[in-house]
Amino acid sequence: MANIYKPGQETPKSGQYEIVGPRGGRTGVERTSTAGNPLPPTEKAGQGYILVDPTKHRKP
């Protein structure tokens, strides 16, 4: 299972994070966050985030 990150925790990798319930149930709601910034608050207590689409960088 994917790592579940808590709101306010430092974002490990830039990308799209989906909000999941306390037991890991997916909600379909996504937020974008960049590495090093805190993850935003969730809609309900006990929810967290999983990384669903990491940002892809192209080398010039």
C-alpha positions as CSV (number, residue, x, y, z in Angstrom):
1,M,0.0,0.0,0.0
2,A,1.1,3.6,-0.7
3,N,2.5,5.8,2.1
4,I,-0.2,8.0,3.7
5,Y,1.0,11.5,4.5
6,K,-0.6,13.7,7.1
7,P,-1.9,17.3,6.4
8,G,0.8,19.8,7.4
9,Q,3.6,17.3,6.8
10,E,6.4,18.3,4.4
11,T,5.6,17.2,0.8
12,P,8.2,14.6,-0.1
13,K,7.8,14.9,-3.9
14,S,6.0,17.4,-6.1
15,G,2.8,16.1,-7.7
16,Q,-0.9,15.4,-7.4
17,Y,-2.0,13.9,-4.0
18,E,-5.3,12.3,-3.4
19,I,-7.2,12.6,-0.1
20,V,-7.8,9.2,1.5
21,G,-9.9,8.3,4.6
22,P,-8.5,7.1,7.9
23,R,-8.4,3.5,6.7
24,G,-7.0,4.3,3.2
25,G,-10.3,4.6,1.3
26,R,-9.9,6.8,-1.8
27,T,-12.1,9.9,-2.1
28,G,-11.3,11.0,-5.7
29,V,-10.3,14.5,-4.5
30,E,-6.8,15.6,-5.4
31,R,-4.6,18.5,-4.4
32,T,-1.3,19.7,-6.0
33,S,1.7,20.2,-3.8
34,T,5.3,21.0,-4.4
35,A,8.3,19.3,-2.6
36,G,9.3,20.9,0.6
37,N,6.0,22.7,1.3
38,P,3.4,21.5,3.8
39,L,0.5,19.5,2.6
40,P,-2.8,21.4,2.8
41,P,-5.5,20.7,5.3
42,T,-8.1,18.0,4.5
43,E,-11.9,18.3,4.5
44,K,-12.4,16.0,7.6
45,A,-10.3,15.0,10.6
46,G,-8.4,11.7,10.2
47,Q,-7.9,12.0,6.4
48,G,-4.5,11.9,4.8
49,Y,-2.8,12.0,1.4
50,I,-1.3,9.5,-1.1
51,L,0.9,10.5,-4.1
52,V,-1.1,9.5,-7.3
53,D,0.7,11.4,-10.0
54,P,4.3,12.7,-9.4
55,T,5.5,15.7,-11.4
56,K,7.5,14.7,-14.5
57,H,10.5,16.9,-15.3
58,R,12.1,17.0,-18.7
59,K,15.8,17.6,-19.0
60,P,16.7,20.4,-21.5
